[in-house]
Amino acid sequence: KDDPTTSNWPQRPLHSSLLPKSGSSSLVSCSPNPFASSHGNRLMVGTDGINISDLCKSVLTVRTDRKDDDGTDKKVYTPITELTALETSLKWSHICPTGPDSVPTVPHKESDPMVMDALPDIYFSCNASKFDSKTVKSDGEGKSRTTLALCVPAFSESNSVVTVNLRSLVAEPIRFDESSM
């Protein structure tokens, strides 16, 4: 969210001149936001998390709590969780369903670049409040598909990164000890 790029989605990758010492390394690549990549036979799609945090503000879940004094059910409305927002976005096959209303997305005349034409194997959102993951099963094009929905916590807040086994699609957070930094 604080990267030196435009606020409009899709965001272009950071220019290599902003990272002059990293630009020559094969380990560093500047990527757009949202990001899509294939690793082996696995499709990964991810974002910086603005779309998911915005969806959490826009969609509420309702639960019936206790009865009011007059005996009627009291309904409590709460924002959906980040993982539920990620799952909802995946179900709708749209990376940023609240754009352009509350997330600035660039309008396109021919097609919407935020529509997921193919369901990814891994769909992740960064800058989450905590690590969370879920295997989401969906049916499309006559076959069942499994996607790992993954909330990656902000490193600046959690001192952790997330690894994913590409064979089993199992995610695991790795926390760095603050005293060793």
Secondary structure as UniProt FT lines:
FT   HELIX           16..18
FT   TURN            20..24
FT   TURN            26..27
FT   STRAND          35..39
FT   TURN            40..41
FT   STRAND          42..47
FT   HELIX           50..58
FT   STRAND          60..67
FT   TURN            69..70
FT   STRAND          73..79
FT   HELIX           82..91
FT   TURN            92..93
FT   TURN            97..102
FT   TURN            113..114
FT   STRAND          122..128
FT   STRAND          132..140
FT   TURN            141..142
FT   STRAND          143..153
FT   HELIX           155..158
FT   STRAND          160..165
FT   TURN            166..169
FT   STRAND          170..175
FT   HELIX           178..180
//
